[in-house]
Amino acid sequence: MKRIVIFIATLLLIVLAASARQPERGYRGFLDWDNSLYRVDTWMPGNKTTAFYTGISTSHGYQISPLFYVGAGISFEHCGKFDNSYLTPFVHGRSDFRFGRLTPFGEVRLGYNLTNGGGVFFSPNVGYRFNWGRKMGVNLGLGLSLYGYSADIYEPADNPVNGYDTYVKVGVYHGCRVSFSFRVGIDF
C-alpha cells in the first residue's frame, strides 16, 4: 500500500511540474502503442474471461491552430489469447489544451472495422501531453474503444438422408465490442 501511495504521489508531481509547448500550425503525425481490455463470455454459460488486445496506430494530418488537429490514420490490434485482430482506418480529431503548466488533450477517432464482418469504430480518449524536445511530445491517454462486428447465426436442422444434424444459416448478428483503452505514443 505504501508503494502505491508513493507511486501516485510521484506521478502527480511529474504531471504538475511538466509542461509542453502548444503544437504549431502545419503537418503533425502520431505514432501510438494501443492497448485494450474487455470481458468476454466464453462458450460456457456464466464463465467470463478478460481479453487483452495490443497493437499500433498511426495518424497524420494538419494542425489547424494551436488548439485543433484533424487527420487520418490506421490502427491494428491483436489478441493472442483468442487469435483475433482488428484493422481500422479512421479520421482523427484532437484538441490540445493549456491551463498554466498543465497540458491535457482530448481526441476522437471515428472509422470502420475491416475485420470480423465489418462495423463502426469509435474511440474517444483523454490524456496528458509531455514536451519531448523542440517539436515532439509524449502522450498518455485513457478512454474507450468501440468496435462493431457481425457474425452468422446458425440453427440445427435434421438431415433426413443420413440422420445427422446439419446447421443452416438463419441470419446475421451485429454486435459491438466495448473495451477500456490505454495509449502511449509520440507526436512529431
Secondary structure as GFF3:
##gff-version 3
##sequence-region A 1 188
A	DSSP	alpha_helix	2	17	.	.	.	ID=ss1
A	DSSP	beta_strand	26	41	.	.	.	ID=ss2
A	DSSP	beta_strand	48	63	.	.	.	ID=ss3
A	DSSP	beta_strand	68	79	.	.	.	ID=ss4
A	DSSP	beta_strand	84	96	.	.	.	ID=ss5
A	DSSP	beta_strand	104	113	.	.	.	ID=ss6
A	DSSP	beta_strand	119	131	.	.	.	ID=ss7
A	DSSP	beta_strand	137	158	.	.	.	ID=ss8
A	DSSP	beta_strand	165	187	.	.	.	ID=ss9
###
